[in-house]
Amino acid sequence: MLWRQDTVDEIADKLNKLGLSACSVCGSPTALHADRRPIVMSIGGVAWVSPEAVAPPRREPSTNIVFMVRVACDVCGHTLLFDSESFFGGDAPTLEQG
């Protein structure tokens, strides 16, 4: 699963307009890039259970799965995470098979 390229381009453009045009650690103006691989975070419970688990899977209704966009510096490795839903609503087609 990958972010669609137009999604990554739009997020990068919005972050640039908000002032994120250089790495805040090393100052490199050209090393930041948005990774096409999403970071999936589970907040507040168990999102999935291993298929090898002996007990039947128990999903917690309070679990919130958040898809994060990773922006990293190629020079120093500084990494920032952004909630994708702050850029696109939950129903927007932002991911593709890859």
N, C-alpha and C positions, 0 to 999 in steps of 0.2 A: 504494500500500500504506500503510495506517494502522494504528496501534495501536487495538484495540477500545476504546471509551469505558470499559467496565467495567474493562479492564486498566489504563488510565491512572488511573482513580479509585482502584483498589486500590494501585497503586504510590505515588500521592500520599499515601494514608492511611498506608501503611507508613513512608514517609519522614518524615511528620509525627510518627508515634509514636517514630521514632528521633531526633527532635530537630531536624529540618530544617523549622522553622516560619517562619523569616524569612531573608532574604538575608544571607549571611555577609559581604558587602562593604558594602552600603548600609544594611542593617538593616530594610528595608521588610518588614513582617509580612504584607502581602497581595499582593505583586507576583509571587511565585513561581508558575510553572505548568509542568506537564508537557506537552510538545509531543506531538501525536498522530502526527507524522511520525517514523519510526524513523531512526536514524543507523546505517548499515551500514559496519562496519570490517572490513578484511581484514588479518589478522595472520600473518606468516610465509610469504608467498608471493603468487602471482598467483591472484586469485579468479575473474576473468573477463577475456576478451580481446575487444577491439573486433571486431565482425563484419566490418569493413573490412580487418582484418589480412591480409596476404598469406600468411603462414605459417599452417598449421593451428593451432587453439587448443591450448595446452599448459597443462594444469591441474597444479598442483603438489600432491601428496598431503598435504603438510604445512600447506597453507593452512587457516586457521581463520577462519570468517566469524562476526563477533559483532554482534548487534543491540543497539544502545545506546538508552537512554531519555534524552532531553534535557530537563533542568529548567532553565528560564531565568528571570531576573528582568526584569520589564517596565520597571523604573525605570532600572537601571544596565547591564543587558545581561549581567551575570555569568551564566555557563553552567556547569552540572555535567552529566557524563555517567555513567550507571549501566548496568552489564551487565544486560540483561533476564533472563538466566538466574539471576541472584542472587535474583530475585523469583518467577520461574516456571520450571519445568523445561523442557527443550528440546522436549517433546512437547505442552505446553499450547497450546491455540488462542488466541493473543494478537493476531494480525494479521487484517485484513480488507481487501478490495478497496476502494479509495477514490480 
